[in-house]
Amino acid sequence: ITAPLSGTIATVRVAEGDGIVDVGYVGSEDRVQHRVRAKHVVMACFNMLVPHVLAGGPADQAEALRLNVKAPLVYTNVLVRHWEPWVKLGVHEIYGVASHHSRVKLDYPVAIGDYRNSRQPSEPIVLHMVHVPTVPGITDPRSELRAARAQLLTATFADYEQAIRRDLSRMLGPGGFDDRRDILAITVNRWSHGYAWGMNSLVEDEATADAAMLRARKRVGRVAIANSDAGWSAYAHAAIDQAYRAVGEFPAA
């Protein structure tokens, strides 16, 4: 090891040679490129990045890795003065099929230590809102996700705020909600690279998709590939399964 692993690091190059693997990275503290050498390496990054970082990978494997296009996603938290409109309307969660936000709900009632969740309708509460960017008219789903990501990144906070106020007013207005009076704060969390690609039987054959997934995560010499992407899934259990599988591909010490 030529430098300590501390702070946030960005891996820029992984290359195998002479029975060893070199990992080049840039540290967040010194902004200098360093190198770590290891007998084996597990790459648990976004699979679409692997072809740009790993040297010597087969071309067909790189093509398969690039198929895992991340879905963009927006999670918004809105602090409101009270939640009496929800009580008047008799709902705690709303699905908006034709709205900017497909899901709007009262926050989960979590109490930890000295923190107490909102218990009375007259008390402030956080609303959780979900927006999944889409671009109609694009038939290829991966191209559509890339276009939706561009849409997400070019939208301004004012665009998001306008959509938030419009949707909440339409949904909760009949219960007495007034966006100018009742909204206290807004936080917009944009995930340009959110959920991993999952097999979609509407647009691809299952056998072909499975073959592409297996080809994408095939070990390259002393380098194994993990991350939930390697299971074409977006959840923690998939990441754990793929980590276990990747480590198991190496010979016992």
PyMOL commands that set and color helices and strands:
alter all, ss='L'
color gray80, all
select helices_A, chain A and resi 47-53+59-65+84-89+141-154+157-175+179-182+206-216+228-231+236-248
alter helices_A, ss='H'
color red, helices_A
select strands_A, chain A and resi 9-17+20-27+33-38+41-43+71-80+93-95+103-106+125-131+183-195+223-225
alter strands_A, ss='S'
color yellow, strands_A
deselect
rebuild
show_as cartoon
